């Protein structure tokens, strides 16, 4: 039987109560100040993205590297979220990836939505945590310092800093309420949604083996962490929203820091591996739909899909190779002749057209097969 973690349980239960009661009184007496609300959103972004870009993508997955100043920022403002130290957070998260949906997954969604969302925090004793799965983080002196002095750092950054800002601008209690207490509650439950809603709502375009889902709704609520099916298939990628238009402010933050020289070695899954994962999922769904069909019909459909999938994969390999080659040329400043770069761009445009056409044919084939009633397969 698991013990209740009383410190965490009391804090997680008390902060929403304080936020609602104090917030209601404050709004009734003083109204809503745009200054206080603005600081709330700024501090929410700074602290939560220190978790998404720092705790998660930098420390837990090593998806990129960054300057010492950025790392210290993450450690300070990440502590302000009251989600434990980097060592504890990353250790839990790596165990989640290792044992997802099974025994050993700290926030296993199979145990229920509420368990994955908050229940696991109320019973797990983090003081008993061992860190064998984060030796790289244990070796980092800045991470060890944050873990050792986590509580005073968290209180100072979580409540002391908003209060100090409020004193400086003449709104001490309003800033403590909005940027301290309310921000903590909103930050908690938006982060917790990654463990609960991101394993419940959405699609699974990259892997059918786990419960993780891709959802623009979840992504909007979690600073870009909602494309969770992609993340569990390609955990080392610094992006969660792999497409340009997908809502992932954490990805844009990391990319912006890279442009300014504050981050580097951004890891990306190769295009051809991403496409292969999508093709595999699409194929598996279609073949599952054909259960009960004759062996002849099953083989005929599988051969047709394999043929078109092969064309898509070949086009993806060509396109991915050209994209990497051109990126290397641009990054190296090797003095390639302008004519060569122009030629490479023309090849890239042709490869994109080939890939789009192959993928269009793939989706058309899927739509055609899905439109057929199941007796057609018999």
Long-range contacts (C-beta under 8 A, 24 or more apart in sequence): 2-123, 2-124, 3-123, 3-125, 4-122, 4-123, 5-121, 5-122, 5-123, 5-124, 5-125, 5-126, 8-121, 8-122, 8-126, 9-121, 9-122, 11-82, 12-118, 12-121, 12-122, 12-188, 15-181, 15-184, 15-185, 15-188, 16-185, 18-181, 19-177, 19-181, 19-182, 19-184, 19-185, 22-177, 22-181, 23-177, 23-181, 23-182, 26-173, 26-174, 26-177, 30-174, 33-171, 33-174, 35-169, 35-171, 35-174, 36-166, 36-171, 36-174, 36-175, 36-177, 36-178, 36-179, 37-178, 39-162, 39-165, 39-166, 39-175, 39-178, 39-179, 40-178, 40-179, 40-182, 40-183, 42-179, 43-80, 43-162, 43-179, 43-183, 44-179, 44-183, 44-186, 44-187, 45-223, 46-77, 47-77, 47-78, 47-80, 47-81, 47-158, 47-183, 47-187, 48-81, 48-187, 48-190, 48-191, 48-223, 49-223, 49-249, 49-250, 49-253, 50-74, 50-75, 50-76, 50-77, 50-78, 50-80, 50-81, 51-78, 51-81, 51-83, 51-89, 51-187, 51-191, 52-222, 52-223, 52-224, 52-225, 52-250, 53-250, 53-253, 53-254, 54-78, 54-86, 55-83, 55-86, 55-89, 55-90, 55-93, 56-93, 56-225, 57-238, 57-250, 57-254, 59-86, 59-89, 59-90, 59-137, 59-143, 60-89, 60-90, 60-93, 60-94, 61-235, 61-236, 62-136, 62-236, 62-267, 63-236, 63-237, 63-238, 63-254, 63-266, 63-267, 64-238, 64-254, 64-258, 64-263, 64-264, 64-265, 64-266, 64-267, 65-263, 65-264, 65-265, 66-257, 66-262, 66-263, 66-264, 67-261, 67-262, 67-263, 68-142, 69-262, 70-257, 70-262, 70-263, 71-142, 72-142, 75-142, 75-143, 75-145, 75-146, 75-153, 76-153, 76-157, 77-157, 79-146, 79-150, 79-153, 79-154, 79-157, 79-158, 80-154, 80-157, 80-158, 80-161, 81-158, 81-184, 81-187, 81-188, 81-191, 82-154, 82-158, 82-184, 82-188, 83-188, 83-191, 84-126, 84-150, 85-143, 85-146, 85-147, 85-150, 86-137, 86-143, 86-146, 86-147, 87-129, 87-131, 87-134, 87-137, 87-138, 87-143, 87-144, 87-147, 88-126, 88-129, 88-147, 90-134, 90-137, 91-129, 91-130, 91-131, 91-133, 91-134, 92-129, 94-133, 94-134, 95-133, 96-195, 97-232, 97-235, 98-133, 100-210, 100-211, 100-212, 100-232, 101-210, 101-211, 107-195, 107-196, 109-195, 109-196, 109-199, 109-200, 109-211, 110-211, 113-196, 113-200, 114-196, 116-195, 116-196, 116-199, 117-189, 117-192, 117-193, 117-195, 117-196, 117-197, 118-189, 118-192, 158-184, 190-221, 190-222, 190-223, 191-222, 193-218, 193-221, 193-222, 193-226, 194-218, 194-222, 194-225, 194-226, 194-228, 197-221, 197-226, 198-222, 198-225, 198-226, 198-228, 199-228, 202-226, 202-228, 202-229, 203-229, 204-229, 204-281, 205-229, 205-230, 205-278, 205-281, 206-230, 206-232, 206-233, 206-234, 206-274, 206-277, 206-278, 206-281, 207-232, 207-233, 207-277, 207-281, 208-281, 208-284, 208-285, 216-246, 216-247, 219-246, 219-247, 219-248, 220-247, 223-249, 223-250, 224-248, 224-249, 224-250, 224-251, 225-250, 233-277, 234-269, 234-273, 234-274, 234-277, 236-267, 236-269, 237-267, 237-268, 237-269, 238-266, 238-267, 238-268, 239-268, 242-269, 242-274, 270-320, 270-324, 271-316, 271-319, 271-320, 271-323, 272-313, 272-316, 272-317, 272-320, 275-312, 275-313, 275-316, 276-313, 276-316, 279-309, 279-312, 279-313, 279-362, 282-362, 282-366, 283-309, 286-366, 286-369, 286-370, 289-370, 289-374, 290-374, 290-377, 292-374, 292-377, 292-378, 293-374, 293-377, 293-378, 294-377, 294-378, 297-376, 297-377, 297-378, 298-377, 301-369, 301-377, 304-365, 305-365, 305-369, 308-358, 308-361, 308-362, 308-365, 309-362, 311-358, 311-361, 311-362, 312-355, 312-358, 312-359, 312-361, 312-362, 314-358, 315-351, 315-354, 315-355, 315-357, 315-358, 315-359, 316-355, 318-351, 318-354, 318-355, 319-348, 319-351, 319-352, 319-354, 319-355, 322-347, 322-348, 322-351, 323-348
